[in-house]
C-alpha cells in the first residue's frame, strides 16, 4: 500500500476518509475508491461513524463527519492564538486602547485573547469572557457574513439591523457606540481563514470620551491592518 505508516488499520481508515473528501459515497463507491474488501470498508466506515469522523447523508451515503470540522476549527484556533499576542499588543500600542480577539461559539462570542492598556482606565474584556451576539461591533463582524438563514435568526432581538450589517460588509469594519455597554465604544474588523470565511473579530474598545462618537474614523484602519495580519498568518500556516 502506498504511503504506508506501518499501522495497517490506520492506513485503511485514512483511505476511507480520503475517498470521502471528494463527496458522498455508497459502500460500493467506497470499495471502488479504496480498493478495500467490502467487509473491511464497511467495518471501518461504521467505526469511524461511531467516532463522528464519518456520518450519513439523507440517502444513507457515507460523508465526512462533524468531528473533523471540530478538529479543523481547533487547529485553526491554535494557529490564530499563536499569532494573536504580538498583533494585539501592536494594535494596543498604536491605538492606545485595549485590544481583543473574539470567536463565535453558538449564540455567544468569546474573548480568546486580549491586550490591556498599560496605564489609566482599563477597558479590556478578560480572556474567556462570554458576551452576547446581539450587540457590539465584534458581534456585528461575526454576524455580517453569515448565511442568510443564520443571519436572519441572529438579527432577532439584536441592537443592530440588517441595513447596518450591509454597511459593515461594504466597508469591511464595524463600530458601536454604547451598544453593548453604556459609555463604551469599539471598532472591529474580520479575521478570515484560508477559505476566506470569517473566523474571528479583532476589536479595540474604550470609553466614548476617548474614542468619540465616531470611533471608526480614529481606529478603523489600525484594526483592519491587525485583522489582515492575522488572516495572512492563517493563510501561511494552512
PyMOL commands that set and color helices and strands:
alter all, ss='L'
color gray80, all
select helices_A, chain A and resi 8-20+27-34+38-50+66-95+137-144+148-155+162-171+208-211+215-237
alter helices_A, ss='H'
color red, helices_A
select strands_A, chain A and resi 54-56+62-64+98-105+108-115+130-132+173-177+184-192+198-207
alter strands_A, ss='S'
color yellow, strands_A
deselect
rebuild
show_as cartoon
